[in-house]
Amino acid sequence: MDELVELCRKCHRLAPFTNYNGNTFSAIARAMIEGLDIPIEQAVIARSLASHIVAGVASDEEVRAFKEFCASLG
């Protein structure tokens, strides 16, 4: 999951689209998280963190929390 979010972040930075670029790649990351069999509370937090990472506005703490979440998935 961490690799997918990083790929979406890199694609966002390349700016292949002129409008709503961040929304496009954040939506991909959020959709992948929605497909996980995890409690809704975790999914909400993970989707938010992933969106921040893709958009490039995540703090170091948010990135670390998302990586820990991904590691907990096994």
Buried (B, 14 or more C-beta within 10 A) or exposed (E): BBEBBBBBBEBBEEEEEEEEBBBBBBBBBBEBBEEEEBEEEBBEBBBBBBBBBBBEEBEEEBBEBBBEBBEEEE
